[in-house]
Amino acid sequence: MSDTLVIRVALVDDQALFRSGLRMLVASQPDLTLVGEAADGTSSIPMAAETHPDVILMDVRMPGMNGIEATQRILAAADARGAARPRIIVLTTFDLDEAAARAIRSGASGFVLKDAEPTFLLSAIRMVHTGSAVIAPSATRELFDRFTEGSAKSPPPATFQTLTTRERAIFSQVARGLSNAEIAADEFVSEATVKTHLSRVLGKLGLRDRVQLVVFAYEHGLAG
């Protein structure tokens, strides 16, 4: 038997044809296995509880319960059971940018456009499973540029003032979509040092991951 780690994947989308395509894509990969499907948000909640997926591909707009509420309920149910939270990737399009932002604030770990290349989606599943929430930083910037255009920014909370000069520099570069390697090169430090500073930044601001940091930066006018 292979010792390769197999990532358990679940699909939530109301379009049967789209689910069929995703099903075949997941089945084509030796390190991925499909453990469950749901055609709407309501049925996705018991499905997730019964199948224990590592990663869920979640459509945003569905009849009945949408992907935003489903994301909240799935994560809350996992917390109530004392179980590990699944990582949730929101499947969206550019005309659903506000919904994508709301889903991320609700606990989703990132988003992928529905017309993304199959290899990109597969890479996103693996990245999210390892704990990374940086799915498409450049797309994230464009998405939130559109979402926040003309909207009022709230002032940063007091916790932002507790960041050190180096931590603010790391914050700014992450908000711009730079990778750890790019930040390390720019700051003349190791990637391990960048990870340490980023962990402190997230802890001080009460944020879960890099995607939430990007949302935070745009909401408070800090994504210069």
C-alpha positions as CSV (number, residue, x, y, z in Angstrom):
1,M,0.0,0.0,0.0
2,S,1.2,3.5,-0.9
3,D,2.2,5.8,2.0
4,T,1.0,8.8,-0.1
5,L,-1.3,11.0,1.8
6,V,-4.7,11.1,0.2
7,I,-6.7,14.3,0.5
8,R,-10.5,13.8,1.0
9,V,-12.5,16.1,-1.2
10,A,-16.2,17.0,-1.2
11,L,-18.1,19.0,-3.9
12,V,-21.1,21.3,-3.3
13,D,-22.6,22.8,-6.4
14,D,-26.2,22.8,-7.8
15,Q,-25.1,22.2,-11.4
16,A,-24.9,18.4,-12.0
17,L,-22.7,18.9,-15.1
18,F,-20.2,21.0,-13.3
19,R,-20.0,18.5,-10.4
20,S,-19.5,15.7,-12.9
21,G,-16.5,17.6,-14.4
22,L,-15.0,18.2,-10.9
23,R,-15.7,14.5,-10.0
24,M,-13.6,13.3,-13.0
25,L,-10.9,15.8,-12.3
26,V,-10.5,14.7,-8.7
27,A,-10.7,11.0,-9.7
28,S,-7.8,11.5,-12.1
29,Q,-5.4,12.4,-9.2
30,P,-3.8,9.6,-7.1
31,D,-3.5,11.8,-4.1
32,L,-7.2,13.0,-4.1
33,T,-10.3,11.0,-3.4
34,L,-13.9,12.2,-3.6
35,V,-15.8,11.4,-0.4
36,G,-19.1,13.3,-0.8
37,E,-21.3,15.6,-3.0
38,A,-24.2,17.9,-2.3
39,A,-26.4,19.8,-4.7
40,D,-27.3,22.6,-2.3
41,G,-26.1,24.3,0.9
42,T,-28.7,22.6,3.1
43,S,-27.7,19.1,2.2
44,S,-24.0,20.0,2.3
45,I,-24.1,20.2,6.2
46,P,-25.0,16.6,7.0
47,M,-22.8,15.5,4.0
48,A,-19.7,17.2,5.5
49,A,-20.5,15.7,9.0
50,E,-20.8,12.2,7.7
51,T,-17.9,12.1,5.2
52,H,-15.3,14.2,7.0
53,P,-13.7,15.8,4.0
54,D,-10.3,17.6,4.3
55,V,-11.3,20.1,1.6
56,I,-14.7,21.2,0.3
57,L,-15.2,22.9,-3.1
58,M,-18.2,25.2,-2.3
59,D,-20.3,27.1,-4.9
60,V,-21.4,30.5,-3.7
61,R,-24.7,30.9,-5.4
62,M,-27.2,28.0,-5.0
63,P,-30.9,27.8,-4.5
64,G,-32.1,27.7,-0.9
65,M,-29.1,28.0,1.4
66,N,-26.2,29.7,-0.4
67,G,-22.5,28.8,0.0
68,I,-21.8,31.5,2.5
69,E,-24.3,30.3,5.1
70,A,-23.4,26.6,4.3
71,T,-19.7,27.5,5.0
72,Q,-20.6,29.1,8.4
73,R,-22.8,26.1,9.4
74,I,-20.3,23.4,8.3
75,L,-17.5,25.1,10.3
76,A,-19.7,25.7,13.3
77,A,-20.9,22.1,13.3
78,A,-17.3,20.9,13.2
79,D,-16.4,23.1,16.1
80,A,-19.4,21.8,18.1
81,R,-18.3,18.2,17.5
82,G,-14.7,19.0,18.4
83,A,-13.7,17.8,15.0
84,A,-11.1,19.3,12.6
85,R,-12.5,22.0,10.4
86,P,-12.5,21.2,6.7
87,R,-10.8,23.7,4.5
88,I,-13.3,25.4,2.2
89,I,-12.5,26.7,-1.3
90,V,-15.2,29.0,-2.7
91,L,-16.0,28.6,-6.3
92,T,-17.0,31.9,-7.8
93,T,-16.9,34.3,-10.7
94,F,-15.9,37.9,-10.9
95,D,-19.6,39.0,-10.9
96,L,-19.9,37.5,-7.5
97,D,-17.0,39.4,-5.9
98,E,-19.0,40.7,-2.9
99,A,-20.3,37.1,-2.2
100,A,-16.7,35.8,-2.3
101,A,-15.6,38.4,0.2
102,R,-18.4,37.5,2.6
103,A,-17.6,33.8,2.2
104,I,-14.0,34.4,3.2
105,R,-15.0,36.4,6.2
106,S,-17.3,33.5,7.1
107,G,-14.4,31.1,7.3
108,A,-13.6,30.0,3.7
109,S,-9.9,29.5,3.1
110,G,-9.8,31.0,-0.4
111,F,-11.5,31.2,-3.7
112,V,-11.1,29.9,-7.2
113,L,-12.8,31.2,-10.3
114,K,-15.1,28.7,-11.9
115,D,-13.3,29.1,-15.3
116,A,-9.9,28.4,-13.8
117,E,-7.6,25.9,-15.4
118,P,-7.9,22.4,-14.0
119,T,-4.3,22.4,-12.9
120,F,-4.8,25.6,-10.9
121,L,-7.8,24.1,-9.1
122,L,-5.8,21.0,-8.2
123,S,-3.0,23.1,-7.0
124,A,-5.4,25.1,-4.9
125,I,-6.8,22.0,-3.2
126,R,-3.3,20.8,-2.3
127,M,-2.2,24.2,-1.1
128,V,-5.2,24.7,1.1
129,H,-4.9,21.2,2.6
130,T,-1.3,22.1,3.7
131,G,-2.6,25.1,5.6
132,S,-1.9,27.8,3.0
133,A,-4.7,30.2,2.1
134,V,-2.9,32.0,-0.7
135,I,-4.9,30.7,-3.6
136,A,-4.5,33.5,-6.1
137,P,-3.0,36.6,-4.5
138,S,-3.1,38.7,-7.7
139,A,-6.7,37.7,-8.3
140,T,-7.5,38.4,-4.7
141,R,-6.2,42.0,-5.1
142,E,-8.2,42.5,-8.3
143,L,-11.3,41.0,-6.7
144,F,-11.2,43.2,-3.6
145,D,-10.2,46.3,-5.7
146,R,-13.6,45.8,-7.4
147,F,-15.4,45.0,-4.1
148,T,-14.1,48.0,-2.2
149,E,-14.1,50.6,-5.0
150,G,-15.9,53.7,-3.7
151,S,-16.7,52.1,-0.3
152,A,-15.9,53.7,3.0
153,K,-13.0,52.2,4.9
154,S,-13.2,51.8,8.6
155,P,-10.1,52.8,10.7
156,P,-7.8,50.0,11.8
157,P,-8.5,48.6,15.2
158,A,-6.2,49.3,18.1
159,T,-4.6,46.0,17.8
160,F,-3.0,47.1,14.5
161,Q,-1.0,49.7,16.5
162,T,0.7,46.8,18.4
163,L,2.5,45.6,15.3
164,T,6.2,46.3,15.2
165,T,7.8,48.1,12.3
166,R,9.0,44.8,10.8
167,E,5.5,43.2,11.3
168,R,3.9,46.1,9.6
169,A,6.2,45.7,6.6
170,I,5.3,42.0,6.5
171,F,1.6,42.8,6.7
172,S,1.8,45.3,3.9
173,Q,3.7,42.9,1.6
174,V,1.3,40.0,2.3
175,A,-1.7,42.4,1.6
176,R,-0.1,43.1,-1.8
177,G,0.0,39.4,-2.6
178,L,3.7,38.6,-2.2
179,S,4.8,35.1,-1.3
180,N,7.0,34.3,1.6
181,A,9.9,33.8,-0.7
182,E,9.4,37.2,-2.3
183,I,9.0,38.9,1.1
184,A,12.2,37.2,2.4
185,A,14.2,38.4,-0.6
186,D,12.8,42.0,-0.2
187,E,13.4,42.1,3.6
188,F,16.8,40.2,3.4
189,V,15.6,37.6,5.9
190,S,14.9,33.8,5.7
191,E,11.5,32.4,4.8
192,A,11.3,30.9,8.3
193,T,11.7,34.4,9.7
194,V,8.9,35.7,7.5
195,K,6.6,32.8,8.6
196,T,7.4,33.7,12.3
197,H,6.6,37.4,11.8
198,L,3.4,36.5,9.8
199,S,2.2,34.2,12.5
200,R,2.6,37.0,15.1
201,V,0.8,39.4,12.9
202,L,-2.1,37.1,12.4
203,G,-2.2,36.4,16.2
204,K,-2.2,40.0,17.1
205,L,-5.0,40.9,14.7
206,G,-7.1,37.8,15.4
207,L,-6.9,36.6,11.8
208,R,-7.0,33.0,10.7
209,D,-4.8,33.2,7.5
210,R,-3.4,35.3,4.7
211,V,-6.7,35.6,2.9
212,Q,-8.4,37.1,5.9
213,L,-5.4,39.4,6.2
214,V,-6.1,40.6,2.6
215,V,-9.7,41.2,3.5
216,F,-8.7,43.1,6.7
217,A,-6.3,45.3,4.7
218,Y,-8.8,46.3,2.2
219,E,-11.6,46.9,4.7
220,H,-9.3,49.3,6.7
221,G,-7.6,51.0,3.8
222,L,-4.3,49.4,4.5
223,A,-3.7,47.7,1.1
224,G,-1.6,50.4,-0.5
